[in-house]
């Protein structure tokens, strides 16, 4: 029997590497990224309703103490993802309760992860029989990060981010994340990069050697080889706009991080640590100044059923 209640974990992601190669004819940008799921998760509860109109979705949200309330509107990615499936299958009404722990406008793909969790949960709850690849293709219609959020782990992402290649798992390490009290517009960052539409994407040999270095480090299981090649093309632009982010980066580095990088288009800055006690101390120190500080570890899977 299919479950009447399903609880699902919806993990955040960080970018260990992010390069933008050019702008495509379809308006999207051609990217190359190494993406990593982390243990920081939203949690979603899906409840099958016995009364109400078919294909109806009710979304409620509760937030952790450190996450500001989100407006629950029709353009929420959870509702959009649910409707993509409900338009194709005549399904009973559902209620979704979102426990929000991942900050918004943070470069952590919280919204994309929630959408991926919704696709996964509805497929399982109603036994629709869709494969992971079919769910990924549906998710890609909503957002480029959604396919990764479905599969999770450590992946090389190409195309506009939806073409995924599995990589070896990240060695044991710890992440300390700081989200400033402002977000960054991804669209404005792309606009500042100033790519013109082109069908040819020239490779930057310097950054290409970086992504190859990360892959080599993953294959060898050496954290040093990974962190010394981490890179985010967007970071320089965003740091020019928000000098505070550069200061945060320096603070995390001074607290013992092996490497500090901005995730996605920001505004989250994260440090990689090889020692738990050092990471825990860094988190404690940063919490004195910043509202959104998290200690997390790598996660080898994407969205999925919550472990009780």
C-alpha positions, 0 to 999 in steps of 0.5 A: 500500500502507498503511505498516507503520510510521507516525511522527506529530507530535502538537502542543501547543496554547495558548489566546490567548483563553478565556471560559466562558459558562455550563453546559449541560444536558448538564453541559458548559460553553459556551465561546468560545476562540481556540486555537493549535497550536505547534511543541512536539510529542510524537511517536508511532510506529505499528507494524503487528504481524505476530503477535498478536490482532486489535484488540490495542494495545501502548503503550510510552512514552519521555520526553525528559529534562525530562518525567516518566514517565507511567503507561501504563494502559488509560485512556490516551487513546491506547488509548481512541482506538485502541479506538474505531476497532478496535471498528468495524473488525477490524484487525491488532494495533499497537504504539504508541511515544510520545515524550513532550515535552509536559508533563502537567496543563499546559493544553497538550492533550497527551493530546488531541493524542495521541488525535487523532494515534492516530485520524489514524494508524490511519485512514491506516495501515489506509486506513479512508477516514474523512474529517477530519470523521468523525474529528473527530466520533469524537474529540469523544466522547473529549474536547472538544479532540480535534477542534481537535488534528486540524485545528490551526492557528488556530481559533475554538472554540465549543460545548464546544470542538468547533465550530471556525471557521478564522481567519487564521494568527498573525503570526510570533512566539515563545512561551516556556512555563513549566510549574510542577512542579504541575498544576491540576484543570480540574474544580475550576476550573469548580466554583469558577466556580459556573455553574448549568445554564442554556440561556441564555448571556449574553455579556460585552460586555467579553470579546466585544470582546476576542475580536473584537479578536483576530480583527481583529488576525489579519485585519490580521496585526498582533501588537499587536492580538492580544496586547492582547486576549488573555484567560483567564477561568480565570487569576484563579481559578488565580492565587489558588490558586497565587501562584507562577504570578503570580510566574512571569507577572511574571518572563516579562513582565520578560524582554520578553514582549509579553503573558503568559497562562495556557494552558487551566486551567493550569498552563502560563504562556506569554509572546508575543515578537516577537523570537527573541533576546529569547525565547531569552534569556528561556528561558535565564534561566527555565531557571535556576529552572524544570525545564519551559521551552520555546521554541516557534513557531506551527504552521499544522496539527494532527497529521500525518505527521512530516517527516523 
